Amino acid sequence: MTSQLLELEGTWEEILAQSAKFADRRVRIIVLADEEPLKSAEECFRQGWHEAMTGETVPLSELWEGIDFDESVDRQT
């Protein structure tokens, strides 16, 4: 019989806050490489709004240029 694995991801502080759930259990910890933190939703919205207002956009007719959608779908099946 194999035991079910539970995978958690977060900062050390976020994982540590859940430590009581895992008392007396074996755990494996993998430390991930440093990553650039994600921008907040507000920052992303502000950037997108700025780009829209200053014309820094891609015309819809060019949005999918160079992407062969049918080919990528065929590869997944």
C-alpha positions as CSV (number, residue, x, y, z in Angstrom):
1,M,0.0,0.0,0.0
2,T,1.4,3.4,-1.0
3,S,0.7,6.5,1.0
4,Q,-0.7,9.6,-0.7
5,L,1.8,12.5,-1.1
6,L,0.8,16.0,-0.4
7,E,2.7,18.8,-2.1
8,L,2.9,22.3,-0.6
9,E,4.6,25.3,-2.0
10,G,5.1,28.7,-0.3
11,T,7.6,30.7,1.7
12,W,9.2,29.1,4.7
13,E,7.0,31.2,6.9
14,E,3.8,30.0,5.1
15,I,4.8,26.4,5.4
16,L,5.9,26.8,9.0
17,A,2.5,28.2,9.9
18,Q,1.0,24.8,9.0
19,S,3.6,22.7,10.9
20,A,1.1,21.5,13.5
21,K,-0.7,19.5,10.7
22,F,2.4,17.5,10.0
23,A,3.6,16.7,13.6
24,D,5.0,13.2,13.8
25,R,5.0,12.8,10.0
26,R,7.9,12.4,7.7
27,V,8.5,15.4,5.4
28,R,10.8,16.3,2.5
29,I,11.8,19.9,1.9
30,I,13.1,21.1,-1.4
31,V,14.4,24.7,-1.5
32,L,13.6,26.3,-4.8
33,A,16.0,28.7,-6.6
34,D,15.3,32.4,-6.0
35,E,12.7,33.7,-8.4
36,E,11.8,37.2,-9.3
37,P,8.7,38.0,-7.2
38,L,5.5,38.3,-9.1
39,K,4.0,41.8,-9.5
40,S,0.8,42.5,-7.7
41,A,-2.5,42.6,-9.6
42,E,-2.6,46.4,-9.0
43,E,0.9,46.8,-10.6
44,C,0.0,44.7,-13.6
45,F,-3.3,46.6,-14.1
46,R,-1.5,50.0,-13.9
47,Q,1.1,48.8,-16.4
48,G,-1.5,47.5,-18.8
49,W,-3.6,50.7,-18.4
50,H,-0.5,52.8,-19.1
51,E,0.3,50.7,-22.2
52,A,-3.3,51.0,-23.5
53,M,-3.4,54.8,-22.9
54,T,-0.1,55.4,-24.6
55,G,-0.8,53.2,-27.6
56,E,1.8,50.5,-26.6
57,T,-0.5,47.8,-27.9
58,V,-0.4,45.1,-30.6
59,P,-3.2,45.2,-33.1
60,L,-5.6,42.3,-32.8
61,S,-5.0,41.3,-36.4
62,E,-1.3,40.7,-35.4
63,L,-1.8,39.2,-32.0
64,W,-1.6,35.5,-33.1
65,E,0.8,36.1,-36.0
66,G,3.4,33.4,-36.2
67,I,1.4,31.0,-34.0
68,D,0.0,27.9,-35.7
69,F,-2.8,27.0,-33.3
70,D,-4.0,24.0,-35.3
71,E,-0.5,22.5,-35.2
72,S,-0.1,22.9,-31.5
73,V,-3.5,21.3,-30.8
74,D,-2.5,18.3,-33.0
75,R,0.7,17.8,-31.0
76,Q,-1.2,17.6,-27.7
77,T,-3.6,14.8,-28.8
